[in-house]
Amino acid sequence: MKKLKLYAEYVAIELKNAPEPKRSKMLALIDKYSIPVFDFDAESTKLANIYVQEGVIPERFRIDAAHIAVATINGLDCVVSFNFQHINKLKTKNMTAFINLHEGYKPITICTPMEVF
C-alpha cells in the first residue's frame, strides 16, 4: 500500500478554513508523519475539469474534484473522506470510476476511514 500523500495548496486552503483545534491537530499530524506532497499538474487539472464538466462535482466545490483527480493521476488506491456532500457518495463513486476508465486511468475507491479499518 502506498503512503498517504496530499496536495499542499488545496490542503492548506481547507485547513485555513477549519476551526480550531481541528486545524492545529491536522497540521500536527502532517508534520508528525512527514506526509509527502503530490503536485496538482496539468494532467490532474484536466481530469478535475472533466469531473466538474460532467456534473460529478459542482463547480464551486472544484477543490473536491482536485483531490480525487490528484489521487487518481498518482495511482493511489483510494480517497478516504468524511465529505458526504461531494466526494463520498454513490454518484461520485460511480461517475469517477466511469470517467477514469474512459480517460485511461484505473477507478479509484472512495471510502470512509471506518471502511479502511
C-alpha positions in Angstrom: 0.0 0.0 0.0 1.3 3.5 -0.9 2.0 6.0 1.8 -0.7 8.7 2.2 0.1 11.8 0.2 -1.6 15.2 0.0 -1.6 18.1 -2.3 -0.3 21.0 -0.3 -2.1 24.0 -1.8 -5.6 22.5 -1.5 -5.0 21.1 1.9 -3.6 24.4 3.1 -6.8 26.2 1.8 -9.1 23.7 3.6 -7.1 23.8 6.8 -7.1 27.6 6.8 -10.9 27.5 6.9 -11.0 24.7 9.5 -11.9 25.7 13.1 -9.5 25.4 16.0 -8.5 23.0 17.4 -9.1 20.8 14.4 -6.8 23.0 12.2 -3.8 22.7 14.6 -4.4 18.9 15.1 -4.4 18.2 11.4 -1.3 20.3 10.8 0.5 18.5 13.6 -0.4 15.1 12.0 1.0 16.2 8.7 4.3 17.2 10.4 4.4 14.2 12.7 4.1 11.7 9.8 6.1 13.8 7.3 3.4 13.3 4.7 4.8 14.0 1.2 3.1 16.1 -1.3 1.8 15.5 -4.9 1.7 18.4 -7.3 -1.5 19.5 -9.0 -0.3 19.4 -12.5 -1.8 19.8 -16.0 -2.9 16.2 -16.1 -4.7 16.5 -12.7 -6.2 19.8 -13.8 -7.6 18.2 -16.9 -9.2 15.3 -15.0 -10.6 17.6 -12.3 -12.1 19.7 -15.1 -13.8 16.6 -16.6 -15.3 15.7 -13.2 -16.8 19.2 -13.0 -17.9 19.4 -16.6 -19.7 16.0 -16.3 -21.5 17.1 -13.2 -19.8 14.8 -10.8 -18.6 17.7 -8.6 -20.2 21.1 -8.6 -18.0 24.0 -10.0 -18.0 25.8 -6.6 -16.5 22.6 -5.0 -13.8 22.2 -7.6 -11.3 21.5 -4.8 -13.1 18.2 -4.2 -12.6 17.3 -7.8 -8.9 18.2 -7.5 -8.5 15.8 -4.5 -9.9 12.9 -6.5 -8.0 13.8 -9.7 -4.6 14.1 -7.9 -5.1 10.8 -6.2 -6.2 9.1 -9.5 -3.3 10.6 -11.6 -0.8 9.5 -9.0 -2.1 5.9 -8.9 -3.4 5.9 -5.3 -5.8 3.1 -4.4 -8.3 5.2 -2.5 -9.5 8.6 -1.3 -10.6 8.5 2.3 -13.1 11.1 3.2 -15.9 12.1 5.5 -17.2 14.5 2.8 -20.6 13.0 2.0 -21.7 16.1 0.1 -19.4 15.8 -2.9 -16.8 13.1 -2.5 -18.1 10.1 -0.6 -21.4 9.4 -2.3 -22.6 6.9 -4.8 -22.9 9.3 -7.7 -19.3 10.4 -7.3 -18.0 6.9 -6.8 -19.8 5.6 -10.0 -19.1 8.6 -12.2 -15.4 9.0 -11.3 -14.9 5.3 -12.0 -16.5 5.6 -15.4 -14.6 8.8 -16.3 -11.3 7.4 -15.0 -11.7 4.3 -17.2 -12.8 6.4 -20.2 -9.7 8.6 -19.7 -7.3 5.6 -19.3 -7.0 5.6 -15.6 -8.0 2.9 -13.1 -11.1 3.6 -11.0 -10.3 4.9 -7.5 -12.0 3.7 -4.4 -13.7 6.4 -2.3 -14.5 5.4 1.3 -14.7 6.5 4.9 -11.9 5.9 7.4 -14.1 3.2 9.1 -14.2 1.3 5.8 -10.4 1.3 5.6 -10.1 -0.3 9.0 
